[in-house]
Amino acid sequence: MDGLLTQIPYVQQALAIKGVGRDTIAGFLAEVGDISQYRHPKQITKLPGLNP
């Protein structure tokens, strides 16, 4: 899993966030996919299960 995460360009910036680890990032990306397809953060929060 670590090898695959290092191939994603924005993972290192996400790991710099306090409290965010590799498992969290892997789970997030598994749910939302490639975040470059979203133009605004609100598009991600509208996905089922991320915004009550």
C-alpha positions as CSV (number, residue, x, y, z in Angstrom):
1,M,0.0,0.0,0.0
2,D,2.8,2.4,0.8
3,G,4.4,1.9,-2.6
4,L,1.1,2.8,-4.3
5,L,0.5,5.8,-2.1
6,T,3.9,7.3,-2.9
7,Q,3.0,7.3,-6.6
8,I,0.1,9.8,-6.0
9,P,1.4,13.3,-6.3
10,Y,-0.7,15.0,-3.5
11,V,-0.3,12.3,-0.8
12,Q,2.8,13.9,0.7
13,Q,0.9,17.2,1.3
14,A,-2.0,15.2,2.9
15,L,0.5,13.4,5.2
16,A,1.7,16.7,6.4
17,I,-1.7,17.3,8.0
18,K,-1.5,16.5,11.7
19,G,-3.6,13.4,12.6
20,V,-3.8,12.1,9.0
21,G,-2.0,8.9,8.3
22,R,-1.5,6.5,5.4
23,D,-4.5,4.4,6.3
24,T,-6.8,7.5,6.4
25,I,-5.5,8.7,3.0
26,A,-5.9,5.3,1.5
27,G,-9.5,4.9,2.7
28,F,-10.4,8.4,1.6
29,L,-9.0,7.9,-1.9
30,A,-10.7,4.5,-2.1
31,E,-14.0,6.2,-1.5
32,V,-13.7,9.4,-3.6
33,G,-11.2,8.3,-6.3
34,D,-9.0,10.8,-8.1
35,I,-9.6,14.2,-6.4
36,S,-8.4,16.0,-9.5
37,Q,-11.8,15.3,-11.0
38,Y,-13.5,17.6,-8.5
39,R,-13.5,21.3,-9.1
40,H,-14.7,22.3,-5.6
41,P,-14.4,20.7,-2.1
42,K,-18.2,20.8,-1.7
43,Q,-18.5,18.2,-4.5
44,I,-16.6,15.7,-2.3
45,T,-18.7,16.4,0.8
46,K,-21.9,15.8,-1.2
47,L,-20.9,12.1,-1.8
48,P,-22.9,9.6,0.2
49,G,-21.7,9.2,3.7
50,L,-19.4,12.1,3.9
51,N,-21.9,14.8,4.7
52,P,-24.9,13.9,6.9
